[in-house]
Amino acid sequence: MTLGNPARISIPVLLLFCVNVRAEQDMQALVKELVTQVKELKEQVAHSNARIAELEQTIKSDGGENSSSASINVRKPQTLSADSSMLPNDGDAKPVVTAGDIKGTIKVPGTDTSIGIGGFVKLDTLFSSSGMAQDTYGNQRLEVAEIPIGGLTPGNDDQISLHAKESRFWFKSYTPSQWGDINTYLELDFYGDPKLGTYIPRLRHAYGTFGRLLAGQTWTTFLNSQALADTLDNGNVGAILSLRKPQIRWTQPFTIESTPMEWQFALEAPLSRVWDAANDRVSTTRSSHYPDLVARLNLLPTWGNLSLSMLGRQAQYTPAAVNRGKSVWGGAVNLSGKVNTFDADNLRFMLAYGNAMGRYGPSSFFADAAVDDNGNMELIPIYAGMLAYQHWWDKAWRSTFAYGISHADLPAYAAAANRHMQTVHANLLWNPISQATIGVEYIYGMRELGDGQNGELHRVQFSTRFNF
Amino acid sequence: MRNLLPVIAICCTFCACSSQLGGESDLAFASGGPALHAIQDRELRDLMDRMNGLMMERFMTEHEIDIERSRFTQQIIDAAKTLSSTVKHLVSKLPSLELNANQQSAFRNLANKLGQQADTLQKQAENQHFNAISSTLHEMRSTCMACHTLFRKI
């Protein structure tokens, strides 16, 4: 009897089936044996407990010397407190430090305030295809506005730099009150000076909240900080509207169909960046009659978060050509969020458009408005988008791939201004323990001016980060 | 077809053997689609993974992370409560499972154990004992595997 093709396929499948049936029976036998052992252990414990109860009864019924020696062996705290000579005076008793009301904090003894400190030490090693100008931030993080245009200057092709400026220290406190919880938060890094070897502390965040009111410096309300991509690079993805500003913000939570939502309204510090054709550069004006007005709607479902931000602000400038203050109102919208996909993976995105958004873009890249040789001022429409996907390979390894793009509709006379940028970030990060991160990241950045000239940068960044 | 006859004969022989080798295989019953308690267990583990992922965030402030953590904690508490009531529902299905007395006892013990672990998880989340939650989830997984081994068809 010869076996044809169906038989050749069927027999290994049969054997595999038999092996699986056998394995299941072995597992069931093992579980049955364990159940029997647990039953026997339970009986032994019950017997032991009965014996202990018997002995305790014997000790109690003996009385006299036996009972006083037993009380010394099992004396209770009440016995100690009755003997005042053994205790320190109440006035000398120091309050014990206990865990605070929020994670990572301790209670200040004698108060309701919980305080915590933390931060991280981060080393960045950057291998860049071209160096930026001497003593600029572009050699320490991605600053697209500093990418050289046209050919590289001799001796300035490829550069390596190492620094620990992103190292961070924070302090937080929490105090409950009948009027609403009081939180404070301070955070510093060391980007206070652009020189590579100079570490000056720089204030990143300094704010307090009192119930629903927030006041101080933190991320602009226009930005959804949860949408920021998990990159090693501190410059983050191009097109990210990332800005920390002094502000006053009110948050009003509500629910629709049991989905938590929030309204946020903020008044934020104004600042205008204007491209002046008279000198072909951007000038910054801090004086203004009105604060920036921001409103934001947050949707907070279990699958992530979404926010829609609206901005209204006045750009103000005094052109040298007319020597008279000019101002114009403009606005912007930003739809952004973080959506959980599967397991711990997530998708982060940001889509923004506006004609008064320049200052809110990547640092120093776009202007809010442009002024021609006659002193006429017009706002610059900007489109920006960012998409990032974070994938967790397992609990210790993760990667983020992020793409960002921004474009400005420049007037013809602003040919030397930044018009377009794109960035790509791709990384692989490893957390052997949760407090330590080691990773490598490839970064690509390009920028283009109004006249079409462009430049690009390739960079590989290796970083370590140790949290405390 | 003639070549298949020996194969079919062998299949039938093995099937007969597997059904004769023990009443243990009779313990297994089809649970149908994914069980509610399994979905909730998965949901809890995903929530825990996402909460642990907050530690890696670098751009959110610690204050913002605390707010997110409290949201995840509330979701964990809600999922643990739901799991606890789902387990009670599971025990109520016992009469319809046609198990003998020993099997019923084993099923009830495992279900009660899962319920107790869900209650423990809820208390740990309410008291913000986050470090303990991971080990409780691990214990719950062991309980699920033990019950599935005994009572669920593979």
Interface residues (C-beta under 8 A of the other chain):
Chain A: M1 T2 L3 G4 P6 A7 S10 I11 L14 F17 C18 N20 V21 E24 Q25 M27 Q28 A29 V31 K32 V35 I102 K103 G104 G116 G118 W170 K172 N183 Y185 E187 H205 T209 T218 W219 S225 Q226 L228 D230 N236 S242 P260 L300 T302 N340 D343 A344 W392 K395 R398 L429 N431 S434 Q435 T437 R465 N467
Chain B: N3 L4 P6 V7 I10 C11 F14 S18 L21 G22 E24 S25 L27 D46 D49 R50 N52 G53 M55 M56 E57 R58 F59 M60 T61 E62 H63 E64 D66 E68 R69 R71 Q75 A106 Q128 F130 A146 T149 L150 I154
